[in-house]
Every structure is written in C-alpha cells, then in structure tokens.
Amino acid sequence: MPQDIGLWEGKSLEVDEKSQQVLEADDVTLMEYRMGKEPPVWLARVTGFDNRATFHPPELCYVGSHFEIIEREIITVMANAKTHRLMRLVIAQKGEQFESWYWFTANGRVTPSYYAQQIWLVLDTLRRSPTSGMLVRISTPLDDPHTTRRRLLAFLTSFDTQHPSTQAPSAHGA
C-alpha cells in the first residue's frame, strides 16, 4: 500500500507473525492514515491466493479482541459518482466506539458479504481457476456519527480513485 492516498498521509503498522499465521494469509497490510487534524483512519488489507481460510468477517477478530459489536448492517454510499455496498460495523471497547466499513473481493468480483465471497471462491476452485481474494477494512474512531461517516467516505473516495482493483462493491454487484 502506498504511504499516501490522496491528501491522506500514511504510515505502516506492524503485523506480528502470530496474526499472520492465524490468518494463513499471503499478504497482510495494516496502515494508519491521517489528514490534517482529523482522527486517523486505519486500513487493513488481507490478501490470499488459493486459500479460502485466509478470510473471515472482521467481527470474529473484534469479538476475539474483546470488542462489543453494537451495530452491523450493509450500507450504500456514493464515492466517485458510483454507489458502493459495504458492511458497516460499530464496535466498542473500554468506553470507546469505532466505526468500520469492509468488503471482500474474489477474482475481481466485490461484495460486502463473506458468504458470497466464499461461494465465488468455491465455484472458481471447482472450475479449476486460480483463486485470489481480499478483505479490505477501513476504521476510525466514532465521535459524531455524521463526522465519522464523512471521514470514512472521504478516505474511501481517495482510496477508490487510487486502487480500482480493490474497489468497494458497487450497488449493482453482489
């Protein structure tokens, strides 16, 4: 992942070996992005090739890290004149709340649904096609809900412009 995405300045965060082993992932990237005095946006990208076990819904990691899932829903947002369907989470731990948006890819197809991604990967395996997939998650502290969503949308718009191969799912996708 690039250090900078649009006006967002990023820095790499360490991915410990244990996390990488648990994920069984070929490639795990954790980044923190900031724009001016805005709170950070954290980006996690997990990529796997020919290994469906690499992927799971972020809720599993959050619950395993003692976060409480407060809200979970599929949302539709507009970025770069396109509508995108994403999974939205609100999580809490130790009196702090965070909002997270995520989506999955499978051989170029994009969905907010873990189950759709898994079905696509199984079908591709049955067709003897190489399989590759990705989980992309962006998160930020939840202060004011309107401000938090605006921050995530601003980051998504910059990210979507620079990384079309990991685009958020369009409303016409799965």
C-alpha positions as CSV (number, residue, x, y, z in Angstrom):
1,M,0.0,0.0,0.0
2,P,1.3,3.5,-0.7
3,Q,2.3,5.8,2.1
4,D,-0.1,8.5,0.8
5,I,-3.6,8.2,-0.6
6,G,-4.9,11.5,-1.9
7,L,-4.5,14.0,0.9
8,W,-4.2,11.2,3.5
9,E,-0.6,10.7,4.8
10,G,0.0,7.1,5.9
11,K,2.4,5.0,7.9
12,S,2.8,1.3,8.1
13,L,1.8,-0.5,11.2
14,E,3.4,-3.7,12.3
15,V,1.8,-7.0,11.6
16,D,3.0,-9.6,14.1
17,E,3.9,-13.1,12.9
18,K,1.3,-14.7,15.1
19,S,-1.5,-12.7,13.4
20,Q,-0.2,-13.6,10.0
21,Q,-0.1,-17.3,11.0
22,V,-3.6,-17.2,12.4
23,L,-4.9,-15.5,9.2
24,E,-3.0,-18.0,7.0
25,A,-2.5,-15.0,4.7
26,D,-0.1,-14.5,1.9
27,D,-0.1,-10.7,2.5
28,V,-1.4,-8.6,5.4
29,T,-1.1,-4.8,5.4
30,L,-2.0,-2.5,8.2
31,M,-1.8,1.2,7.7
32,E,-2.7,4.4,9.6
33,Y,-3.8,7.4,7.5
34,R,-4.2,11.0,8.7
35,M,-5.4,14.1,7.0
36,G,-4.7,17.3,8.9
37,K,-6.2,17.2,12.4
38,E,-8.7,14.6,11.6
39,P,-8.7,11.4,13.7
40,P,-6.9,8.5,12.0
41,V,-8.4,6.1,9.5
42,W,-6.9,2.6,9.8
43,L,-6.8,0.4,6.8
44,A,-6.4,-3.4,6.9
45,R,-5.9,-5.4,3.8
46,V,-5.7,-9.2,3.8
47,T,-4.9,-11.0,0.5
48,G,-4.8,-14.7,-0.1
49,F,-4.2,-16.9,-3.1
50,D,-5.7,-20.4,-3.4
51,N,-6.7,-20.4,0.3
52,R,-10.3,-19.6,1.4
53,A,-9.2,-20.0,5.0
54,T,-7.5,-16.7,4.8
55,F,-10.8,-14.8,5.0
56,H,-13.3,-14.3,7.8
57,P,-15.6,-11.5,8.8
58,P,-13.8,-8.8,10.9
59,E,-16.4,-9.4,13.6
60,L,-14.6,-12.6,14.6
61,C,-11.3,-10.7,15.3
62,Y,-13.1,-7.9,17.1
63,V,-15.0,-10.3,19.4
64,G,-11.8,-12.3,19.9
65,S,-10.1,-9.0,21.0
66,H,-13.0,-8.2,23.5
67,F,-14.8,-5.6,21.4
68,E,-18.6,-5.5,21.6
69,I,-20.4,-5.4,18.2
70,I,-23.1,-2.7,18.6
71,E,-24.3,-2.3,15.0
72,R,-23.9,-4.4,11.9
73,E,-25.5,-3.5,8.6
74,I,-25.0,-3.3,4.8
75,I,-24.9,0.3,3.7
76,T,-24.8,2.0,0.4
77,V,-22.6,5.1,-0.1
78,M,-21.7,7.3,-3.1
79,A,-18.0,7.7,-3.9
80,N,-16.6,9.0,-7.2
81,A,-20.1,9.1,-8.7
82,K,-20.6,5.4,-8.1
83,T,-22.7,3.8,-5.4
84,H,-21.0,1.2,-3.3
85,R,-22.4,-1.5,-1.0
86,L,-20.3,-2.1,2.2
87,M,-20.7,-3.8,5.5
88,R,-20.8,-1.3,8.4
89,L,-19.9,-2.1,12.0
90,V,-20.0,0.0,15.1
91,I,-17.8,-1.6,17.8
92,A,-17.0,-0.6,21.4
93,Q,-14.3,-1.4,23.9
94,K,-13.4,0.3,27.2
95,G,-15.8,3.2,26.7
96,E,-14.6,4.0,23.1
97,Q,-16.5,3.4,19.9
98,F,-15.3,2.9,16.4
99,E,-16.9,2.7,13.0
100,S,-15.6,0.2,10.4
101,W,-16.5,-0.4,6.8
102,Y,-15.4,-3.5,4.9
103,W,-15.8,-5.6,1.8
104,F,-14.4,-8.7,0.2
105,T,-13.1,-9.5,-3.3
106,A,-12.9,-12.8,-5.2
107,N,-11.1,-12.9,-8.5
108,G,-12.2,-9.3,-9.4
109,R,-15.7,-9.6,-8.0
110,V,-16.6,-7.4,-5.0
111,T,-19.1,-7.9,-2.2
112,P,-19.9,-6.8,1.3
113,S,-20.8,-10.5,2.1
114,Y,-18.3,-13.0,3.4
115,Y,-20.6,-15.8,2.2
116,A,-20.8,-14.5,-1.3
117,Q,-17.0,-14.3,-1.5
118,Q,-16.7,-17.9,-0.2
119,I,-19.2,-19.2,-2.7
120,W,-17.4,-17.4,-5.5
121,L,-14.0,-18.9,-4.4
122,V,-15.5,-22.4,-4.1
123,L,-17.0,-22.1,-7.6
124,D,-13.7,-20.9,-9.0
125,T,-11.9,-23.8,-7.4
126,L,-14.4,-26.3,-8.9
127,R,-13.8,-24.6,-12.3
128,R,-10.1,-25.2,-11.6
129,S,-9.4,-21.5,-11.9
130,P,-6.7,-19.9,-9.7
131,T,-8.4,-18.2,-6.8
132,S,-7.5,-14.9,-5.2
133,G,-9.4,-12.8,-2.8
134,M,-9.0,-9.9,-0.5
135,L,-10.6,-8.3,2.6
136,V,-10.4,-4.5,2.8
137,R,-11.4,-2.8,6.1
138,I,-11.3,0.9,7.0
139,S,-12.0,2.0,10.5
140,T,-11.9,5.3,12.5
141,P,-12.9,6.5,16.0
142,L,-16.6,7.2,16.3
143,D,-17.1,10.7,17.6
144,D,-20.1,12.4,15.9
145,P,-21.8,9.8,13.6
146,H,-22.1,12.4,10.8
147,T,-18.4,13.4,11.1
148,T,-17.2,9.8,11.3
149,R,-19.1,8.8,8.2
150,R,-17.9,11.9,6.3
151,R,-14.3,10.9,7.3
152,L,-14.7,7.3,6.1
153,L,-16.3,8.5,2.9
154,A,-13.5,11.0,2.2
155,F,-11.0,8.2,2.7
156,L,-12.9,5.7,0.6
157,T,-13.2,8.3,-2.2
158,S,-9.4,8.8,-2.3
159,F,-8.8,5.0,-1.9
160,D,-11.2,4.1,-4.6
161,T,-9.6,6.5,-7.0
162,Q,-6.1,5.2,-6.4
163,H,-6.9,1.4,-6.0
164,P,-9.5,0.3,-8.5
165,S,-8.5,-3.3,-8.1
166,T,-9.7,-3.2,-4.5
167,Q,-12.8,-1.0,-5.1
168,A,-15.7,-1.1,-2.8
169,P,-18.6,-3.1,-4.2
170,S,-20.9,-1.2,-6.4
171,A,-24.6,-1.3,-5.7
172,H,-25.0,-3.4,-8.8
173,G,-22.6,-6.1,-7.5
174,A,-23.4,-8.9,-5.0
